[in-house]
Amino acid sequence: MAFELFRRQTAPRADRRSVRLILPVLALSLSAALMLGLVAYVLWPSWPATTVAGAPSLPIVIADEVFNVPPEAIRTAVQRHAGRQERIDLAFLWPSLAPPDPAAKTAGDRLFVTIAAATALPPGERVAVIYPRYTSGEARQRPDGLSEFSFRDGTPYQGEDLVVDTAAPQRFAARCSRRTGPRTPGICLHDRRIGGADMSVRFPRDWLEEWRAVADGIDQLSERLVGPRSR
């Protein structure tokens, strides 16, 4: 009986002491959480949704290769920052090779470029070793100096053709899809290796009529982005 009375009298005091000890701990924890949140907010990377024409180029590292990229050419805001990235997606006006006007509402003629870490054989080896396994028949010699090979149905490149510079296949080669209707024009894909990265350039198949100018333009674009390199 005496023990029960003592417990009832002392229990509230013990509870009050526990509360007085817990409150400072909770306050410190809350302050620390708020401080961490503030630091995360300040340090968390942000990317502008739009860019200003003529802004300085951004040094972007892909596969240990440094590319100097005009921010207006970067197609997605999340990639519009300097530093190491897995890939970047770019667009350039044709034939000026200038970045598109950020305020422009029409697409116009553009080269679309993707740069990412290389994951396959160099483009020259693909043309010489891989693609011939999937083509059918002899090359069709075009009057513009290109040789055209058709890929067989049932292969990974079904519905595409391989076009190469007849005199120098290592200079220019592209895989091109075929036009399937007025609203689905053919698209060509040209790849080149830059250090440990691959630069893939997409353009309309109709541009093959001036493929030498396209090849020269890709050379110029490559040199602007990273400097002179061998293909």
C-alpha positions as CSV (number, residue, x, y, z in Angstrom):
1,M,0.0,0.0,0.0
2,A,2.8,2.4,1.0
3,F,4.8,1.5,-2.1
4,E,1.8,2.1,-4.4
5,L,1.2,5.5,-2.9
6,F,4.8,6.4,-3.4
7,R,4.7,5.3,-7.0
8,R,1.7,7.5,-7.8
9,Q,3.3,10.5,-6.2
10,T,6.6,10.2,-7.9
11,A,5.4,9.1,-11.4
12,P,4.3,12.6,-12.6
13,R,7.7,14.0,-11.5
14,A,9.5,11.3,-13.5
15,D,7.3,12.0,-16.6
16,R,8.0,15.7,-16.3
17,R,11.7,15.1,-16.1
18,S,11.5,12.8,-19.2
19,V,9.7,15.5,-21.1
20,R,12.2,18.1,-20.2
21,L,15.0,15.8,-21.5
22,I,13.2,14.9,-24.7
23,L,12.2,18.4,-25.7
24,P,15.8,19.7,-26.3
25,V,16.6,16.6,-28.3
26,L,13.6,17.1,-30.5
27,A,14.5,20.7,-31.0
28,L,18.0,19.9,-32.0
29,S,16.8,17.2,-34.4
30,L,14.3,19.6,-36.0
31,S,17.0,22.3,-36.3
32,A,19.4,19.8,-37.9
33,A,16.7,18.7,-40.4
34,L,15.9,22.2,-41.3
35,M,19.6,23.0,-41.8
36,L,20.1,20.0,-44.0
37,G,17.0,20.9,-46.1
38,L,18.3,24.4,-46.6
39,V,21.7,23.1,-47.7
40,A,20.1,20.6,-50.1
41,Y,18.0,23.4,-51.6
42,V,21.0,25.6,-52.1
43,L,23.3,22.9,-53.5
44,W,20.7,21.0,-55.6
45,P,21.5,21.6,-59.3
46,S,19.0,23.6,-61.3
47,W,18.8,24.2,-65.0
48,P,17.2,27.1,-66.8
49,A,14.2,26.3,-68.9
50,T,15.3,28.7,-71.6
51,T,18.6,30.1,-72.8
52,V,19.9,33.4,-74.1
53,A,21.3,33.6,-77.6
54,G,25.0,33.9,-77.7
55,A,25.6,32.5,-74.2
56,P,29.1,31.0,-73.6
57,S,29.7,27.4,-74.5
58,L,29.4,24.8,-71.7
59,P,32.3,22.3,-71.1
60,I,30.5,19.0,-70.9
61,V,32.4,15.7,-70.2
62,I,31.2,12.5,-71.8
63,A,33.3,9.4,-71.6
64,D,36.3,11.5,-70.4
65,E,36.0,13.6,-73.6
66,V,35.4,17.4,-73.2
67,F,32.8,18.9,-75.5
68,N,32.3,22.7,-75.8
69,V,28.6,23.0,-76.4
70,P,26.5,26.1,-77.0
71,P,23.7,25.9,-74.5
72,E,21.1,27.0,-77.0
73,A,21.8,23.8,-79.0
74,I,20.9,21.6,-76.0
75,R,17.4,20.3,-76.5
76,T,16.4,19.5,-72.9
77,A,16.8,21.8,-69.9
78,V,18.0,19.0,-67.6
79,Q,21.2,18.6,-69.8
80,R,21.9,22.3,-69.9
81,H,24.8,22.4,-67.4
82,A,28.5,22.0,-67.4
83,G,30.3,18.9,-66.1
84,R,30.1,15.2,-66.5
85,Q,27.0,13.7,-68.2
86,E,26.0,10.4,-69.7
87,R,24.7,11.9,-72.9
88,I,23.5,15.1,-74.5
89,D,20.9,15.8,-77.3
90,L,21.6,18.7,-79.6
91,A,20.1,20.5,-82.6
92,F,21.7,22.8,-85.2
93,L,20.3,24.7,-88.0
94,W,21.1,23.6,-91.6
95,P,23.1,24.8,-93.4
96,S,24.4,27.5,-91.0
97,L,25.2,25.0,-88.2
98,A,24.2,27.7,-85.8
99,P,22.2,26.8,-82.6
100,P,18.4,27.3,-83.1
101,D,17.0,30.6,-81.9
102,P,15.5,29.9,-78.4
103,A,12.5,32.1,-79.4
104,A,11.9,30.4,-82.7
105,K,8.5,28.6,-83.0
106,T,9.2,26.6,-86.2
107,A,11.7,23.7,-86.5
108,G,13.1,24.5,-90.0
109,D,15.9,22.3,-91.4
110,R,18.0,20.9,-88.5
111,L,20.7,18.4,-87.8
112,F,19.9,16.4,-84.6
113,V,23.0,15.2,-82.7
114,T,23.3,12.8,-79.8
115,I,26.6,12.3,-78.0
116,A,26.9,9.4,-75.6
117,A,29.5,7.0,-74.3
118,A,30.5,4.5,-76.9
119,T,28.9,1.1,-76.5
120,A,29.5,-0.6,-79.8
121,L,32.3,-1.1,-82.4
122,P,33.7,2.0,-84.0
123,P,31.5,3.1,-87.0
124,G,34.1,2.2,-89.6
125,E,34.2,-1.4,-88.3
126,R,30.4,-1.6,-88.2
127,V,30.3,-0.6,-91.9
128,A,33.1,-3.1,-92.8
129,V,32.3,-6.0,-90.6
130,I,28.8,-5.9,-89.1
131,Y,26.5,-4.4,-91.7
132,P,27.5,-6.6,-94.6
133,R,26.2,-9.6,-92.7
134,Y,22.7,-8.2,-93.0
135,T,22.6,-6.7,-96.5
136,S,21.3,-8.4,-99.6
137,G,22.5,-8.4,-103.2
138,E,25.0,-6.1,-104.8
139,A,25.3,-2.4,-104.2
140,R,23.4,0.0,-106.3
141,Q,25.7,2.6,-107.7
142,R,24.1,6.0,-107.5
143,P,25.0,8.9,-109.9
144,D,25.9,11.1,-106.9
145,G,28.9,8.9,-106.0
146,L,27.2,6.9,-103.3
147,S,26.8,3.1,-103.1
148,E,23.5,1.9,-101.6
149,F,22.9,-1.5,-100.0
150,S,19.5,-2.8,-98.8
151,F,19.2,-4.6,-95.5
152,R,17.3,-7.9,-95.6
153,D,13.9,-8.3,-94.0
154,G,14.0,-10.0,-90.7
155,T,17.3,-8.4,-89.7
156,P,17.8,-5.7,-87.0
157,Y,18.0,-3.1,-89.8
158,Q,14.9,-4.2,-91.7
159,G,13.4,-1.3,-93.7
160,E,16.7,0.6,-94.0
161,D,19.5,1.0,-96.5
162,L,23.2,1.5,-96.0
163,V,24.7,4.3,-98.2
164,V,28.5,4.9,-98.3
165,D,30.9,7.0,-100.2
166,T,31.9,4.8,-103.1
167,A,35.4,6.2,-103.3
168,A,36.1,6.5,-99.6
169,P,33.6,4.6,-97.4
170,Q,35.5,5.7,-94.2
171,R,34.7,9.3,-95.0
172,F,30.9,9.0,-95.2
173,A,28.4,6.2,-94.4
174,A,24.9,6.3,-93.1
175,R,21.9,4.0,-92.3
176,C,18.8,5.5,-93.8
177,S,15.2,4.5,-93.3
178,R,12.9,4.4,-96.3
179,R,10.0,6.8,-96.9
180,T,6.7,5.0,-96.1
181,G,4.3,7.9,-96.8
182,P,4.0,11.6,-97.3
183,R,4.1,12.2,-93.5
184,T,6.9,9.7,-92.7
185,P,10.0,10.8,-94.7
186,G,13.2,8.7,-94.5
187,I,15.8,9.6,-91.9
188,C,19.5,9.0,-92.1
189,L,21.8,8.2,-89.2
190,H,25.6,8.9,-89.4
191,D,27.9,7.9,-86.6
192,R,31.5,8.8,-85.8
193,R,33.7,8.0,-82.8
194,I,35.2,10.8,-80.8
195,G,37.6,9.5,-78.1
196,G,35.4,7.2,-76.0
197,A,32.2,8.8,-77.2
198,D,30.0,8.3,-80.2
199,M,28.4,11.3,-82.0
200,S,25.2,10.3,-83.9
201,V,23.8,12.7,-86.4
202,R,20.3,12.5,-87.9
203,F,19.1,14.2,-91.0
204,P,16.4,13.8,-93.7
205,R,17.2,11.2,-96.3
206,D,16.4,13.8,-99.0
207,W,19.6,15.5,-98.0
208,L,21.6,12.7,-99.6
209,E,21.3,14.7,-102.8
210,E,23.8,17.0,-101.3
211,W,25.6,14.5,-99.2
212,R,29.1,16.0,-99.7
213,A,27.9,19.2,-98.2
214,V,26.3,17.3,-95.3
215,A,29.6,15.4,-94.7
216,D,31.6,18.7,-94.7
217,G,29.0,20.2,-92.3
218,I,29.4,17.3,-89.9
219,D,33.2,17.7,-90.0
220,Q,32.8,21.4,-89.2
221,L,30.4,20.7,-86.4
222,S,32.7,18.0,-84.9
223,E,35.6,20.4,-84.9
224,R,33.6,23.1,-83.2
225,L,32.5,20.8,-80.5
226,V,35.8,19.1,-79.7
227,G,38.5,20.1,-82.2
228,P,40.0,18.2,-85.2
229,R,39.9,14.4,-84.8
230,S,40.2,11.4,-87.0
231,R,37.1,9.5,-87.7
